[in-house]
Amino acid sequence: MSKKKQKTPSESIAIMTELVLPNDTNTLNNLMGGRLLHWMDIASAIAAQKHSNRIVVTASVDNVSFSAPIRLGNVITLTAKVTRSFNSSMEVFIDVLAEDIPGGKKVSSNQAFYTFVAVDQGGSPIDVPEVVPETDEEKEMYAGALRRRQLRLVLAKKMKPEEATELKSIFINE
Ligand SMILES: CC(C)(COP(=O)(O)OP(=O)(O)OC[C@H]1O[C@@H](n2cnc3c(N)ncnc32)[C@H](O)[C@@H]1OP(=O)(O)O)[C@@H](O)C(=O)NCCC(=O)NCCS
């Protein structure tokens, strides 16, 4: 059996910058949540493409909360990178920073995990390279990715709760 190709998380980093314009906002002049999710989807898909060199589709998005409004005129920086891959799927972590440049203020706005699946031209899942984490933060993300995968597959009814052993170990000491 041929050994899987290996890549580091930094090889997949995608950084995207957007200016919040009037057409991106609601009637309170705040960025609409759906627009932000769209930008997050694009930036994280680029990271997954860079890791896999394949067409990718969004399989799931973990919970995203909007803690503070992002204002018209803010500059948004989205930074995405692959934390871990399994067979055809990749978990991507995305961090969103909102910046009021004239006011000299930067706010950490959102963070989320996206899951992408690499597919062939016919849309069938296809294997992707392994992730080799380098920094302590990347190693922590890599380790946690298995539990997060089990949680999202249980919620999607694609895995039986009793099979989610790493996830169970957080709650139950056997
Ligand atoms: C994602 C998709 C390719 C998975 O296909 P599938 O036939 O369910 O394939 P499988 O069950 O063999 O799963 C393939 C991989 O997807 C992962 N997966 C499937 N559903 C998932 C979910 N809800 N969350 C996270 N990962 C999921 C599986 O864990 C598996 O990962 P692995 O290969 O790393 O082990 C398929 O469901 C699809 O095309 N969905 C639509 C994607 C799309 O259009 N996205 C845009 C939404 S608007």
The ligand as an SDF file (V2000), in Angstrom:
LIG
                    3D

 48 50  0  0  0  0  0  0  0  0999 V2000
  -20.0250   15.5940    1.7530 C   0  0  0  0  0  0  0  0  0  0  0  0
  -20.3570   14.4030    0.8420 C   0  0  0  0  0  0  0  0  0  0  0  0
  -19.4060   14.3720   -0.3660 C   0  0  0  0  0  0  0  0  0  0  0  0
  -20.1690   13.1440    1.6840 C   0  0  0  0  0  0  0  0  0  0  0  0
  -20.5740   12.0880    0.8580 O   0  0  0  0  0  0  0  0  0  0  0  0
  -21.1070   10.7030    1.4770 P   0  0  0  0  0  0  0  0  0  0  0  0
  -21.6800    9.9100    0.3860 O   0  0  0  0  0  0  0  0  0  0  0  0
  -21.9290   10.9980    2.6870 O   0  0  0  0  0  0  0  0  0  0  0  0
  -19.7620   10.0410    1.7850 O   0  0  0  0  0  0  0  0  0  0  0  0
  -19.2870    9.2100    3.0160 P   0  0  0  0  0  0  0  0  0  0  0  0
  -20.3670    8.8170    3.9650 O   0  0  0  0  0  0  0  0  0  0  0  0
  -18.4350    8.1430    2.4080 O   0  0  0  0  0  0  0  0  0  0  0  0
  -18.3470   10.2670    3.7580 O   0  0  0  0  0  0  0  0  0  0  0  0
  -17.2410   10.8370    3.1130 C   0  0  0  0  0  0  0  0  0  0  0  0
  -16.5610   11.7030    4.1220 C   0  0  0  0  0  0  0  0  0  0  0  0
  -17.4380   12.7750    4.4850 O   0  0  0  0  0  0  0  0  0  0  0  0
  -17.5130   12.8690    5.8910 C   0  0  0  0  0  0  0  0  0  0  0  0
  -18.8110   13.3940    6.2420 N   0  0  0  0  0  0  0  0  0  0  0  0
  -19.9990   12.9940    5.7480 C   0  0  0  0  0  0  0  0  0  0  0  0
  -20.9890   13.7080    6.3210 N   0  0  0  0  0  0  0  0  0  0  0  0
  -20.4040   14.5610    7.1790 C   0  0  0  0  0  0  0  0  0  0  0  0
  -20.8950   15.5610    8.0740 C   0  0  0  0  0  0  0  0  0  0  0  0
  -22.1760   15.8240    8.2010 N   0  0  0  0  0  0  0  0  0  0  0  0
  -19.9860   16.2470    8.8220 N   0  0  0  0  0  0  0  0  0  0  0  0
  -18.6760   15.9970    8.7160 C   0  0  0  0  0  0  0  0  0  0  0  0
  -18.1480   15.0740    7.8760 N   0  0  0  0  0  0  0  0  0  0  0  0
  -19.0070   14.3620    7.1310 C   0  0  0  0  0  0  0  0  0  0  0  0
  -17.3330   11.4450    6.3570 C   0  0  0  0  0  0  0  0  0  0  0  0
  -16.9240   11.4060    7.7160 O   0  0  0  0  0  0  0  0  0  0  0  0
  -16.2510   10.9630    5.4240 C   0  0  0  0  0  0  0  0  0  0  0  0
  -14.9920   11.4320    5.8980 O   0  0  0  0  0  0  0  0  0  0  0  0
  -13.6540   10.5320    5.7100 P   0  0  0  0  0  0  0  0  0  0  0  0
  -13.5890   10.1170    4.2690 O   0  0  0  0  0  0  0  0  0  0  0  0
  -12.5410   11.4490    6.0560 O   0  0  0  0  0  0  0  0  0  0  0  0
  -13.7710    9.3690    6.6350 O   0  0  0  0  0  0  0  0  0  0  0  0
  -21.8450   14.4590    0.3410 C   0  0  0  0  0  0  0  0  0  0  0  0
  -22.7180   14.3460    1.4660 O   0  0  0  0  0  0  0  0  0  0  0  0
  -22.1540   15.7140   -0.4260 C   0  0  0  0  0  0  0  0  0  0  0  0
  -21.8260   15.8410   -1.6030 O   0  0  0  0  0  0  0  0  0  0  0  0
  -22.8290   16.6640    0.2570 N   0  0  0  0  0  0  0  0  0  0  0  0
  -23.1690   17.9410   -0.3730 C   0  0  0  0  0  0  0  0  0  0  0  0
  -21.9730   18.8830   -0.3170 C   0  0  0  0  0  0  0  0  0  0  0  0
  -22.3770   20.2510   -0.7450 C   0  0  0  0  0  0  0  0  0  0  0  0
  -23.0390   20.4140   -1.7490 O   0  0  0  0  0  0  0  0  0  0  0  0
  -21.9790   21.2410    0.0540 N   0  0  0  0  0  0  0  0  0  0  0  0
  -22.4430   22.5590   -0.1230 C   0  0  0  0  0  0  0  0  0  0  0  0
  -23.6610   22.7290    0.6750 C   0  0  0  0  0  0  0  0  0  0  0  0
  -24.7000   23.9720    0.0760 S   0  0  0  0  0  0  0  0  0  0  0  0
  1  2  1  0
  2  3  1  0
  2  4  1  0
  2 36  1  0
  4  5  1  0
  5  6  1  0
  6  7  2  0
  6  8  1  0
  6  9  1  0
  9 10  1  0
 10 11  2  0
 10 12  1  0
 10 13  1  0
 13 14  1  0
 14 15  1  0
 15 16  1  0
 15 30  1  0
 16 17  1  0
 17 18  1  0
 17 28  1  0
 18 19  1  0
 18 27  1  0
 19 20  2  0
 20 21  1  0
 21 22  1  0
 21 27  2  0
 22 23  1  0
 22 24  2  0
 24 25  1  0
 25 26  2  0
 26 27  1  0
 28 29  1  0
 28 30  1  0
 30 31  1  0
 31 32  1  0
 32 33  2  0
 32 34  1  0
 32 35  1  0
 36 37  1  0
 36 38  1  0
 38 39  2  0
 38 40  1  0
 40 41  1  0
 41 42  1  0
 42 43  1  0
 43 44  2  0
 43 45  1  0
 45 46  1  0
 46 47  1  0
 47 48  1  0
M  END
$$$$
